[in-house]
Amino acid sequence: METQNAIVGASFHSSVPKIQIPKIHFHSSIPKIRFSPKWIAPKIQFSSTSQTSIAKRRSTQCRNSTEKIESNNKADESKRKLRRKNMAVFVSGGGSNFRSIYEATLNGSVHGDVVVLVTNKQDCGGAEFARDNCIPVIVFPKRKDGEEEQEVFSVEDLVIALRSYKVDFILLAGYLKLIPVELVRAYPKSILNIHPSLLPSFGGKGYYGMKVHKAVIASGARYSGATIHYVDEQYDTGRILAQRVVPVLAKDTAEDLAARVLHEEHKLYADVAAALCEERITWREDGVPLIRSKENPDYYL
């Protein structure tokens, strides 16, 4: 828009010069508006650059959404092609890790089933939970009745029983007995244990439960955590598969640290059980086991 020239004349005094107001040009940044017929809202015209930018952004958003859906569909399809795996869990106490694994099988996070529970204490919390959920319980190994040892189950019987349940993997979740050599050999690279420290530190015979956390605090270590490793013929010496780290705080008690580590144990064991059942464990040439990422097969956890 532009303002027309205005000439102001002073008729009352002939000597007063005429003042001429210059043209002023206003440049509006407001987009041009085309008025439509009555009852129709006006349409705002955007430049071709804006329209291209919006189109690209929408296209990218649609492509990302499509890729995400396709990725999820591929993962689901891959799961459907895999046979559900059978797991045996070994416990000696309350079995909180056993419960977290079992719940993960129910909600679909783990493509497998807990088909049997093995314990050396038939009245422990883990055994009670298994019975309440219709999971068979095997008591192993020997127990003492007075001065005599009564054999409940031999190693050979245990191997036969596990094979009768078609067990693919054995997960130790707070089982305090040394696994017999015969069982290790019957299930090579198929037995895992969880330990409440960052192995190889604070592991081995005698390091279990609250003893581990007391030792960590006494050492002055700034970090602790949970380790899942393959089981060999010794305590806590098998190949490490996965770890989670937690801080050790200045005023921590053993109980404080134990609770923090246990929280990570529950998540870690469920994640590892999922990787096992989806056949995402690979072995490096030097014998180190790795977990292949579910989202990106070229990335290892």
C-alpha positions in Angstrom: 0.0 0.0 0.0 1.2 3.5 -0.5 0.1 6.9 0.8 -0.7 9.5 -2.0 1.2 12.8 -2.1 -0.4 15.4 0.2 0.1 19.1 -0.3 -0.6 21.4 2.6 -1.1 25.0 1.7 -1.3 28.0 4.0 -3.9 30.3 2.6 -3.7 32.7 5.5 -0.1 33.6 4.9 1.2 33.7 1.3 4.9 33.6 2.4 4.6 30.3 4.1 6.2 27.7 1.7 4.3 24.7 0.7 5.3 21.5 2.5 5.5 18.4 0.5 5.1 15.0 2.3 7.2 12.4 0.6 5.9 9.0 -0.5 6.2 6.3 2.2 6.4 2.7 1.1 5.1 0.0 3.6 6.3 -3.6 3.0 4.1 -6.1 4.8 5.4 -9.5 5.7 1.9 -10.7 6.2 1.0 -13.3 3.6 -1.4 -12.3 0.8 -5.0 -13.1 1.7 -7.5 -14.1 -1.0 -11.0 -13.4 0.2 -13.4 -16.1 -0.7 -17.1 -15.8 -1.2 -19.4 -15.2 1.8 -19.4 -17.9 4.5 -16.1 -19.3 3.4 -12.9 -18.7 5.5 -10.1 -16.9 3.6 -7.2 -19.0 2.3 -3.7 -18.1 3.3 -1.1 -18.5 0.6 2.3 -19.8 1.6 5.4 -19.5 -0.4 6.6 -22.6 -2.3 9.6 -22.9 0.0 7.3 -23.2 3.1 5.1 -25.7 1.4 8.1 -27.8 0.4 9.5 -27.7 3.9 6.2 -28.8 5.4 5.8 -31.6 2.8 9.3 -32.9 3.6 8.7 -32.8 7.3 5.4 -34.7 7.0 7.1 -37.2 4.6 9.9 -37.8 7.2 7.5 -38.3 10.0 5.4 -40.8 8.0 8.6 -42.6 6.9 9.9 -42.9 10.5 6.5 -44.2 11.7 6.4 -46.7 8.9 9.9 -47.9 9.6 9.1 -48.3 13.3 5.9 -50.3 12.5 7.8 -52.5 10.0 10.6 -53.1 12.5 8.1 -54.2 15.2 6.3 -56.4 12.7 9.6 -58.0 11.7 10.5 -58.7 15.4 7.0 -60.2 16.0 7.4 -62.3 12.9 10.8 -63.5 13.9 9.4 -64.5 17.3 6.6 -66.5 15.7 9.1 -68.5 13.7 11.1 -69.4 16.8 10.1 -72.3 19.0 9.3 -71.2 22.6 12.1 -72.3 24.8 11.8 -74.3 28.0 13.6 -73.1 31.1 14.4 -74.6 34.5 15.1 -72.2 37.3 17.1 -73.2 40.4 16.5 -71.3 43.7 17.4 -71.6 47.4 15.4 -68.8 48.9 12.6 -66.4 48.2 13.2 -66.5 44.4 12.5 -62.8 43.5 14.6 -63.2 40.3 12.6 -66.4 39.5 9.4 -64.4 39.9 10.6 -61.6 37.6 11.6 -64.2 34.9 8.3 -66.0 35.3 6.3 -62.7 35.0 8.3 -61.8 31.8 7.2 -65.1 30.2 3.6 -64.3 31.0 3.6 -60.7 29.6 5.4 -61.8 26.4 8.8 -60.2 27.1 10.4 -63.6 27.2 9.6 -66.1 24.4 9.7 -69.1 26.6 8.3 -70.8 29.7 9.5 -71.9 33.1 8.6 -75.6 33.0 10.2 -76.8 36.3 11.8 -75.4 39.4 14.7 -77.0 41.2 15.6 -76.2 44.9 17.6 -77.6 47.7 15.0 -76.2 50.2 11.6 -77.6 49.6 9.8 -75.1 51.8 11.6 -71.9 50.5 9.6 -69.0 49.1 10.6 -69.8 45.6 9.3 -73.3 45.8 6.0 -72.1 47.3 5.5 -69.6 44.5 6.2 -72.4 41.9 3.6 -74.7 43.5 1.1 -71.8 43.7 1.5 -71.4 39.9 1.4 -75.1 39.0 5.1 -75.3 38.2 6.6 -78.7 39.1 9.2 -78.6 41.9 12.3 -80.9 42.2 14.3 -81.1 45.4 18.0 -81.4 44.8 20.6 -82.4 46.1 20.7 -84.6 49.2 19.2 -83.5 52.5 20.0 -84.5 56.1 17.3 -86.2 58.2 18.8 -86.4 61.7 22.1 -88.1 61.4 21.4 -89.9 58.2 21.5 -88.6 54.7 18.4 -89.3 52.6 18.9 -89.1 48.9 16.1 -87.2 47.3 17.4 -87.0 43.8 20.7 -88.1 42.2 22.5 -86.1 39.5 21.6 -88.7 36.9 18.0 -88.5 38.0 18.1 -84.8 37.8 19.5 -84.8 34.2 16.8 -87.4 33.1 14.1 -85.3 34.7 15.2 -82.0 33.1 15.4 -83.8 29.7 11.9 -85.2 30.2 10.7 -81.5 30.6 12.7 -80.7 27.4 14.6 -78.0 29.2 16.7 -75.8 26.9 18.3 -73.5 29.5 19.0 -73.6 33.2 18.9 -70.3 35.1 20.4 -70.2 38.6 18.6 -67.5 40.6 20.0 -67.5 44.2 20.9 -71.2 44.2 23.6 -71.7 46.8 24.9 -75.2 45.8 27.7 -76.0 43.5 26.4 -77.4 40.2 27.6 -80.9 39.7 30.1 -81.5 36.8 27.7 -84.0 35.2 25.0 -81.4 34.9 27.4 -78.8 33.5 28.5 -81.3 30.8 24.9 -82.3 30.1 24.0 -78.7 29.4 27.1 -77.0 27.8 26.8 -73.2 27.3 23.2 -73.5 28.6 23.5 -72.8 32.3 23.5 -69.2 33.6 24.0 -67.7 37.1 23.4 -64.3 38.5 25.8 -62.8 41.1 25.3 -59.6 43.1 28.6 -57.9 42.3 30.7 -57.0 39.3 32.6 -60.2 38.7 35.4 -61.1 38.9 35.4 -58.9 42.0 33.7 -60.2 45.2 33.0 -63.6 43.7 33.8 -67.2 44.5 33.1 -69.6 47.3 31.7 -67.9 50.4 30.6 -64.8 48.5 26.8 -64.8 48.5 23.9 -62.7 49.7 24.6 -60.0 52.2 28.3 -61.1 52.6 29.0 -59.7 49.1 27.5 -56.3 49.8 29.3 -56.0 53.2 32.6 -56.8 51.4 32.0 -54.2 48.7 31.3 -51.4 51.2 34.3 -52.4 53.4 36.6 -52.3 50.3 35.7 -48.7 49.6 34.6 -49.5 46.0 32.6 -46.7 44.4 30.6 -49.0 42.1 28.9 -52.4 42.4 26.2 -54.2 40.4 25.0 -57.5 39.0 26.6 -60.0 36.8 25.1 -62.8 34.7 27.7 -65.5 33.7 27.8 -68.9 32.2 28.3 -71.7 34.8 31.4 -73.9 34.7 32.7 -76.3 37.3 33.7 -73.7 39.9 32.0 -70.9 41.8 31.5 -67.6 39.7 34.3 -68.3 37.2 32.4 -68.8 34.0 32.3 -66.4 31.1 30.6 -63.1 31.8 27.5 -62.5 29.6 26.0 -59.3 31.0 26.4 -56.7 33.8 24.6 -53.8 35.3 26.3 -51.1 37.3 25.0 -49.2 40.4 26.8 -46.6 42.6 27.9 -47.3 46.1 26.9 -44.2 48.1 28.9 -42.8 51.0 26.2 -43.7 53.7 25.1 -47.0 52.2 24.5 -50.0 54.5 24.7 -53.5 53.1 21.0 -53.5 53.0 20.8 -50.3 51.0 23.3 -51.6 48.4 21.6 -55.0 48.3 18.2 -53.4 47.4 19.8 -51.2 44.7 21.6 -54.2 43.1 18.5 -56.5 43.3 16.4 -53.9 41.5 18.9 -54.1 38.6 19.1 -57.9 38.8 15.4 -58.3 38.1 15.6 -56.3 34.9 18.9 -57.8 33.8 17.8 -61.4 34.2 14.6 -60.9 32.3 16.5 -59.2 29.5 19.0 -62.0 29.3 16.3 -64.6 29.4 14.6 -62.8 26.4 17.9 -62.9 24.5 18.4 -66.6 25.2 14.9 -67.5 24.0 15.3 -65.4 20.9 18.7 -67.0 20.1 20.5 -63.6 20.2 23.6 -64.9 22.0 26.7 -65.2 19.9 30.2 -66.3 20.8 33.3 -64.3 19.8 36.3 -66.1 18.4 38.1 -65.8 21.7 35.3 -67.4 23.6 33.5 -64.3 24.9 29.7 -64.4 24.7 27.8 -61.4 23.4 24.2 -60.4 23.2 23.0 -59.2 19.8 20.7 -56.1 20.0 17.1 -56.8 19.2 16.7 -53.5 17.3 20.0 -53.6 15.5 21.5 -57.0 14.7 24.9 -55.4 14.0 25.1 -54.0 17.5 26.1 -56.0 20.6 25.2 -55.3 24.1 
